[in-house]
Amino acid sequence: MMHASEVRGYYTADEVRTAEAELFTRVAAGMPMRRAAHGLADTVAAELRDRTGGVTGRAVTLLVGSGDNGGDALWAGSFLRRRGVAVLAVLLSPERAHAQGLAALRKAGGRVRTDIGDPEQALGDPDLVVDGIVGISGRGPLRPDAAKLVSAVRVPIVAADLPSGVDSDTGAVEGPAVRAEVTVAFGAYKPVHALAAPHCGRIDLVPIGLQLPEPNLAALRPESIGAAWPVPEASDDKYSQGVTGVCAGSATYPGAAVLCTGGAIAATSGMVRYVGSGAAEVLTHLPEVIASPSISKTGRVQAWVFGPGAGTDSAARDRLAEILATDLPVVVDADGLTLLSADPGLVTARTAPTVLTPHAGEFARLTGSDPAPDRVAAVRELAESWQVTVLLKGRATLIAAPGRPVLVNEAGGSWAATAGSGDILSGVLGALLAAGRDPAWSAAAAARVHALAANLAAHDRAPSGTPISASPLLGHIREAIGTLRTFAAT
């Protein structure tokens, strides 16, 4: 189990409500809401300052639903009024608006509008909009009136706790929803903040005094990855640093072999041994690799990677079965997953560590169903039923291991969504397993380095943020590792 300092936890609506109920026994009534509202107002003021050069004299429109989320927005509006901001609250459910928050806004001089027949007129002419429509109890897309208002917004939106219309626990977006520039999380990060990051924008956390349990969904902190990444010590040699075996590539896909073995080398594996029909191409690009004619003649390895471009014929199936019959950790990717979908028994009887790395389509082939809308539950169920570690790829990559919290890596972009990128990831992951690292940690750490390398590659090109191919990503793996180690040292 990882220490709390190594991870950022994400908490479901039920977990947050339980923590809030405990908090209410310790503090005065209304205090948590005012803490949240102060934090929301501070973020809005900072955004106004950054975007317009000032706060006083600027205009903010609040989109206010019923319940506490609307109350947070109304109280924040009252605090903004005290800073000289013109505040207009548009009430979507006037009869159910938070009474104390509404009174505070009116007392501070804020204006209130209940007629939303003309959405553009209802919004006024704000510099920023605050989304206080629904909170963590909301389910499903925005209701029609709210959707019309949101679609009429032409300025940045700051979301109170989460973007309305996005599910707090799953990040699912099933219809109209807010897409915020900034989301101000109250008391705790929620799954939505990792699983639907494009809708959340930047996340600001406002502590309100919650006492939270051990999380069931968490992200490794960058500094903890850098601190634990295997690097050679004075007594190490090429064997003690981990020997990674790679069985990948074919006449049709020789590049997969090069990218996968390259990923293992870049991740600082002490030695990489290769088996497959792509040996000539691998050795041309990576002469330090040791090529072998067969698995049985490979020599000592400490973990295997099987699958990228390896084929799905009977010969490939036999090679996979031979690797899985060992007592070594194995990463199964790409074509290997296709083979497993036809013969799960190859892996479900294993006792040695096994990591499967599907994207959504491969996951559906393995399980018979799409992982959406609740990707966390889906990846957890596969890990438990097959007793393996599962890395479900995506912008928010999820890693589940039996009996463990699910780990998440939010990539911060989709630069890695390119052909061959996953081959590199499997090589990096295999190197970490060969170095003796825990499978779930290895999968999450590999995903973090892989995503950072993709971002570095994209922003190393001109113009900044140009889409990349897999080869430039591979070239930035070691830079990404170095960046994370720098975080650990500071």
GIJONOR-V327914 format. One record per residue. N is the residue number from 1. RES is the residue in three letters. PSI is psi in degrees with one decimal (* if undefined). D_FIRST is the distance of its C-alpha to the first C-alpha in Angstrom with 2 decimals. Layout:
n->[N;N]
res->[RES;RES]
psi->[PSI;PSI]
d_first->[D_FIRST;D_FIRST]
This chain:
n->[1;2;3;4;5;6;7;8;9;10;11;12;13;14;15;16;17;18;19;20;21;22;23;24;25;26;27;28;29;30;31;32;33;34;35;36;37;38;39;40;41;42;43;44;45;46;47;48;49;50;51;52;53;54;55;56;57;58;59;60;61;62;63;64;65;66;67;68;69;70;71;72;73;74;75;76;77;78;79;80;81;82;83;84;85;86;87;88;89;90;91;92;93;94;95;96;97;98;99;100;101;102;103;104;105;106;107;108;109;110;111;112;113;114;115;116;117;118;119;120;121;122;123;124;125;126;127;128;129;130;131;132;133;134;135;136;137;138;139;140;141;142;143;144;145;146;147;148;149;150;151;152;153;154;155;156;157;158;159;160;161;162;163;164;165;166;167;168;169;170;171;172;173;174;175;176;177;178;179;180;181;182;183;184;185;186;187;188;189;190;191;192;193;194;195;196;197;198;199;200;201;202;203;204;205;206;207;208;209;210;211;212;213;214;215;216;217;218;219;220;221;222;223;224;225;226;227;228;229;230;231;232;233;234;235;236;237;238;239;240;241;242;243;244;245;246;247;248;249;250;251;252;253;254;255;256;257;258;259;260;261;262;263;264;265;266;267;268;269;270;271;272;273;274;275;276;277;278;279;280;281;282;283;284;285;286;287;288;289;290;291;292;293;294;295;296;297;298;299;300;301;302;303;304;305;306;307;308;309;310;311;312;313;314;315;316;317;318;319;320;321;322;323;324;325;326;327;328;329;330;331;332;333;334;335;336;337;338;339;340;341;342;343;344;345;346;347;348;349;350;351;352;353;354;355;356;357;358;359;360;361;362;363;364;365;366;367;368;369;370;371;372;373;374;375;376;377;378;379;380;381;382;383;384;385;386;387;388;389;390;391;392;393;394;395;396;397;398;399;400;401;402;403;404;405;406;407;408;409;410;411;412;413;414;415;416;417;418;419;420;421;422;423;424;425;426;427;428;429;430;431;432;433;434;435;436;437;438;439;440;441;442;443;444;445;446;447;448;449;450;451;452;453;454;455;456;457;458;459;460;461;462;463;464;465;466;467;468;469;470;471;472;473;474;475;476;477;478;479;480;481;482;483;484;485;486;487;488;489;490]
res->[MET;MET;HIS;ALA;SER;GLU;VAL;ARG;GLY;TYR;TYR;THR;ALA;ASP;GLU;VAL;ARG;THR;ALA;GLU;ALA;GLU;LEU;PHE;THR;ARG;VAL;ALA;ALA;GLY;MET;PRO;MET;ARG;ARG;ALA;ALA;HIS;GLY;LEU;ALA;ASP;THR;VAL;ALA;ALA;GLU;LEU;ARG;ASP;ARG;THR;GLY;GLY;VAL;THR;GLY;ARG;ALA;VAL;THR;LEU;LEU;VAL;GLY;SER;GLY;ASP;ASN;GLY;GLY;ASP;ALA;LEU;TRP;ALA;GLY;SER;PHE;LEU;ARG;ARG;ARG;GLY;VAL;ALA;VAL;LEU;ALA;VAL;LEU;LEU;SER;PRO;GLU;ARG;ALA;HIS;ALA;GLN;GLY;LEU;ALA;ALA;LEU;ARG;LYS;ALA;GLY;GLY;ARG;VAL;ARG;THR;ASP;ILE;GLY;ASP;PRO;GLU;GLN;ALA;LEU;GLY;ASP;PRO;ASP;LEU;VAL;VAL;ASP;GLY;ILE;VAL;GLY;ILE;SER;GLY;ARG;GLY;PRO;LEU;ARG;PRO;ASP;ALA;ALA;LYS;LEU;VAL;SER;ALA;VAL;ARG;VAL;PRO;ILE;VAL;ALA;ALA;ASP;LEU;PRO;SER;GLY;VAL;ASP;SER;ASP;THR;GLY;ALA;VAL;GLU;GLY;PRO;ALA;VAL;ARG;ALA;GLU;VAL;THR;VAL;ALA;PHE;GLY;ALA;TYR;LYS;PRO;VAL;HIS;ALA;LEU;ALA;ALA;PRO;HIS;CYS;GLY;ARG;ILE;ASP;LEU;VAL;PRO;ILE;GLY;LEU;GLN;LEU;PRO;GLU;PRO;ASN;LEU;ALA;ALA;LEU;ARG;PRO;GLU;SER;ILE;GLY;ALA;ALA;TRP;PRO;VAL;PRO;GLU;ALA;SER;ASP;ASP;LYS;TYR;SER;GLN;GLY;VAL;THR;GLY;VAL;CYS;ALA;GLY;SER;ALA;THR;TYR;PRO;GLY;ALA;ALA;VAL;LEU;CYS;THR;GLY;GLY;ALA;ILE;ALA;ALA;THR;SER;GLY;MET;VAL;ARG;TYR;VAL;GLY;SER;GLY;ALA;ALA;GLU;VAL;LEU;THR;HIS;LEU;PRO;GLU;VAL;ILE;ALA;SER;PRO;SER;ILE;SER;LYS;THR;GLY;ARG;VAL;GLN;ALA;TRP;VAL;PHE;GLY;PRO;GLY;ALA;GLY;THR;ASP;SER;ALA;ALA;ARG;ASP;ARG;LEU;ALA;GLU;ILE;LEU;ALA;THR;ASP;LEU;PRO;VAL;VAL;VAL;ASP;ALA;ASP;GLY;LEU;THR;LEU;LEU;SER;ALA;ASP;PRO;GLY;LEU;VAL;THR;ALA;ARG;THR;ALA;PRO;THR;VAL;LEU;THR;PRO;HIS;ALA;GLY;GLU;PHE;ALA;ARG;LEU;THR;GLY;SER;ASP;PRO;ALA;PRO;ASP;ARG;VAL;ALA;ALA;VAL;ARG;GLU;LEU;ALA;GLU;SER;TRP;GLN;VAL;THR;VAL;LEU;LEU;LYS;GLY;ARG;ALA;THR;LEU;ILE;ALA;ALA;PRO;GLY;ARG;PRO;VAL;LEU;VAL;ASN;GLU;ALA;GLY;GLY;SER;TRP;ALA;ALA;THR;ALA;GLY;SER;GLY;ASP;ILE;LEU;SER;GLY;VAL;LEU;GLY;ALA;LEU;LEU;ALA;ALA;GLY;ARG;ASP;PRO;ALA;TRP;SER;ALA;ALA;ALA;ALA;ALA;ARG;VAL;HIS;ALA;LEU;ALA;ALA;ASN;LEU;ALA;ALA;HIS;ASP;ARG;ALA;PRO;SER;GLY;THR;PRO;ILE;SER;ALA;SER;PRO;LEU;LEU;GLY;HIS;ILE;ARG;GLU;ALA;ILE;GLY;THR;LEU;ARG;THR;PHE;ALA;ALA;THR]
psi->[137.3;147.3;149.9;-31.1;-13.9;-10.6;158.9;124.8;148.8;133.5;136.6;167.5;-42.8;-41.1;-39.5;-42.8;-38.7;-43.7;-36.8;-41.3;-40.3;-39.5;-40.4;-19.4;-11.0;-18.8;164.3;149.6;135.0;-14.0;-45.3;-40.6;-40.4;-35.0;-46.0;-44.4;-39.0;-44.1;-41.8;-44.4;-40.1;-43.2;-43.6;-44.2;-41.9;-39.2;-41.2;-43.5;-44.2;-36.6;-30.2;-9.2;-0.1;178.3;-54.9;132.1;-5.5;168.1;137.8;134.9;131.5;128.2;111.0;117.5;-168.8;162.7;-168.6;-31.2;-42.7;-36.8;-41.0;-45.1;-42.2;-45.9;-41.3;-38.9;-39.1;-38.2;-35.5;-35.6;-38.1;-16.3;8.6;16.7;135.1;120.6;128.4;126.5;122.1;113.4;118.6;-28.3;78.1;-39.3;-15.4;15.4;148.8;115.4;-49.1;-41.3;-40.8;-41.3;-40.8;-41.0;-45.7;-40.7;-33.4;-5.8;13.5;152.4;155.2;137.5;134.4;-15.6;111.8;25.4;-40.0;99.6;-42.2;-39.4;-38.4;-35.0;-23.4;-148.1;67.9;159.9;-29.0;155.1;140.1;125.9;105.5;38.8;-56.4;158.0;-150.6;-15.2;-8.8;144.3;143.2;178.8;172.3;141.9;159.4;-46.8;-43.7;-40.1;-40.2;-42.5;-48.7;-39.6;-20.2;-8.4;132.6;11.8;167.0;148.7;134.7;119.8;136.9;106.1;-47.8;156.8;126.9;138.6;-6.0;131.2;129.5;-36.7;-29.9;-17.9;8.3;140.2;109.3;13.5;-154.4;135.9;157.2;140.3;105.8;153.4;-35.0;141.5;130.7;106.3;131.4;112.9;-34.6;151.1;142.3;159.8;-36.4;-32.1;-23.1;-36.3;-19.9;45.6;-36.9;-27.6;-21.7;-29.6;-149.1;144.0;122.4;127.5;129.8;108.7;138.4;7.6;16.4;140.9;111.6;149.4;-179.6;133.3;149.4;-8.6;127.8;159.6;136.0;135.5;140.9;-40.1;-30.9;-33.4;-46.7;-38.7;-31.8;-2.8;134.8;123.5;151.1;137.9;177.2;-33.4;-0.2;152.2;-174.9;-24.6;-41.0;-18.6;-7.5;127.3;119.8;128.5;134.6;124.4;100.4;167.6;162.2;178.6;-32.7;-36.7;65.2;-28.9;-30.0;-37.6;-41.5;-45.2;-40.9;-47.8;-35.5;-38.6;-41.8;-40.7;-46.0;-28.1;9.1;32.5;139.8;-32.1;145.7;126.8;137.4;137.7;130.0;176.0;-1.1;20.4;-40.7;-45.3;-41.3;-47.7;-29.4;-41.4;-30.5;78.5;-14.3;-11.2;143.7;113.8;141.8;151.5;-20.4;165.6;-42.3;-23.3;13.5;-32.7;-172.0;125.8;160.7;-6.2;153.7;147.8;126.5;136.6;-43.7;114.6;18.3;-11.3;166.3;19.0;-177.3;-33.9;-40.9;-40.4;-40.2;-39.5;-42.0;-45.0;-39.4;-41.0;-44.2;-19.3;-10.1;172.0;25.8;155.3;141.2;134.3;127.6;123.1;162.9;-118.8;-30.9;-35.2;-36.6;-41.5;-40.6;-32.8;-27.9;-19.4;71.4;-25.6;-19.9;-29.7;-28.6;-19.4;-1.9;149.4;-20.1;157.3;134.4;133.9;121.9;139.8;63.1;151.5;-179.1;-41.6;-41.7;-36.8;-42.7;-36.0;-35.5;-37.1;-18.3;2.9;151.4;143.4;-21.5;155.6;-17.7;84.0;-34.5;-47.9;-38.5;-45.0;-34.2;-41.1;-42.4;-43.1;-42.3;-43.4;-33.8;-8.3;51.3;169.7;134.2;126.4;108.1;112.3;154.2;176.4;-42.6;97.1;134.9;140.4;120.8;138.8;148.7;129.6;15.3;157.3;147.9;135.7;147.6;141.4;110.7;117.7;-19.3;5.9;179.2;30.5;-27.9;-1.3;71.7;150.4;132.1;-14.4;-42.3;-28.5;-40.2;-44.8;-44.9;-34.9;-43.1;-45.5;-42.9;-38.5;-39.4;-39.7;-40.2;-28.0;0.5;14.3;153.8;138.1;-46.1;-44.3;-44.1;-43.6;-44.0;-40.2;-41.0;-41.2;-39.4;-46.9;-42.3;-46.1;-41.2;-40.3;-39.5;-42.0;-41.7;-41.2;-43.0;-37.9;4.3;-2.5;167.6;128.9;161.9;135.6;20.7;136.9;148.2;167.1;178.7;-35.5;-46.6;-34.7;-46.8;-38.5;-12.0;6.1;-47.3;-33.9;-40.9;-43.3;-43.9;-38.1;-44.4;-35.1;-30.8;-40.7;-41.3;-27.9;-9.0;*]
d_first->[0.00;3.80;6.62;9.22;11.71;10.27;10.79;13.80;13.52;16.26;17.69;20.13;23.62;23.06;20.06;22.25;25.27;23.61;22.55;26.10;27.70;26.05;27.14;30.67;30.96;30.47;32.58;36.06;36.78;36.66;34.74;31.50;33.74;35.71;32.67;31.56;35.16;35.62;32.65;34.09;37.51;36.28;34.75;37.94;40.08;38.17;38.57;42.26;42.72;41.10;42.94;46.30;46.65;46.83;45.93;49.18;51.39;48.72;48.19;45.13;45.17;42.70;42.04;41.52;40.44;40.30;37.72;35.40;34.57;38.31;38.49;36.01;38.26;41.43;40.29;39.17;42.63;44.29;42.48;43.48;47.07;47.10;46.37;49.36;47.72;49.78;47.56;48.40;46.42;46.93;46.29;45.36;45.71;48.07;48.42;44.65;43.91;42.04;45.04;43.94;42.56;45.74;47.92;46.16;46.66;50.31;50.94;49.61;52.02;49.85;51.56;50.67;51.55;51.39;53.58;51.44;54.07;54.26;50.68;51.75;54.12;51.59;49.09;51.67;51.28;47.89;46.15;42.76;41.66;38.94;37.31;36.99;37.86;34.91;31.48;28.26;30.37;32.48;32.51;34.42;36.52;38.79;41.89;45.14;46.38;43.10;42.89;46.43;45.69;42.58;44.46;47.19;44.98;45.93;43.90;40.19;38.13;35.58;33.45;32.57;28.88;29.04;31.81;33.93;34.10;30.52;28.17;25.55;22.87;23.67;25.58;28.41;31.88;34.59;37.63;38.85;36.18;36.02;35.00;34.26;34.48;32.11;29.92;29.31;26.13;26.62;23.94;20.91;20.27;20.84;20.02;23.64;23.08;20.96;22.54;26.11;26.17;29.79;30.98;29.13;30.21;28.80;26.38;27.16;24.97;27.01;25.20;26.98;25.10;22.61;19.93;17.09;14.23;10.58;11.44;11.67;12.84;11.80;13.14;12.04;14.51;17.20;17.20;13.59;14.57;17.76;16.40;14.22;16.88;18.61;22.08;24.63;25.07;28.38;27.91;26.65;28.91;28.87;27.32;24.51;23.38;22.80;25.50;25.09;27.38;28.70;30.92;32.15;35.37;38.77;42.38;41.79;38.60;38.76;37.05;33.76;33.71;34.43;31.79;29.00;29.89;30.40;26.89;25.53;27.99;27.29;23.54;24.72;24.55;26.72;28.83;29.22;31.23;32.88;34.47;36.59;39.91;39.03;39.24;42.31;40.80;37.51;39.46;41.83;39.08;36.62;38.66;35.77;34.34;35.33;36.84;37.30;39.60;37.22;33.74;35.11;36.67;33.80;32.82;29.47;26.52;22.78;21.90;24.21;24.83;27.35;29.21;30.47;34.22;34.18;36.43;36.30;39.22;39.27;38.91;35.68;34.42;35.29;33.45;30.26;30.69;31.24;28.06;25.96;27.66;26.03;22.87;21.54;18.98;21.11;21.22;23.82;25.52;28.90;31.52;28.97;27.67;31.29;31.74;28.71;30.04;33.14;31.46;27.90;28.34;27.91;24.15;23.30;24.23;22.01;19.36;18.49;16.09;18.06;17.68;20.39;21.48;24.07;25.94;27.22;30.25;28.46;25.97;29.08;30.56;27.55;27.31;30.81;29.87;29.07;25.55;27.25;27.56;24.05;22.08;18.65;19.80;21.49;18.71;16.38;19.35;20.06;16.60;16.80;20.48;20.46;17.11;16.47;14.55;16.94;17.73;20.43;22.59;24.32;24.80;21.56;19.58;16.89;14.11;12.99;11.31;12.04;10.22;7.70;8.81;11.58;11.74;15.27;17.47;20.84;23.24;25.83;28.56;29.58;30.87;28.81;30.58;33.02;34.02;32.19;29.29;26.89;28.20;27.02;23.52;23.22;24.51;22.05;19.13;20.79;21.16;17.47;16.87;19.88;18.47;15.65;12.79;9.96;11.93;10.16;9.76;13.29;14.68;13.73;14.92;17.97;18.81;18.81;21.02;23.17;23.83;24.64;26.94;28.72;29.33;30.60;32.84;34.24;35.08;36.53;39.31;42.47;42.59;39.09;36.78;38.82;37.14;35.94;35.84;33.14;34.82;34.60;30.90;30.40;32.37;29.96;26.65;27.01;28.17;25.06;22.85;25.15;24.91;21.13;21.55;24.25;22.02;19.71;22.87;24.33]
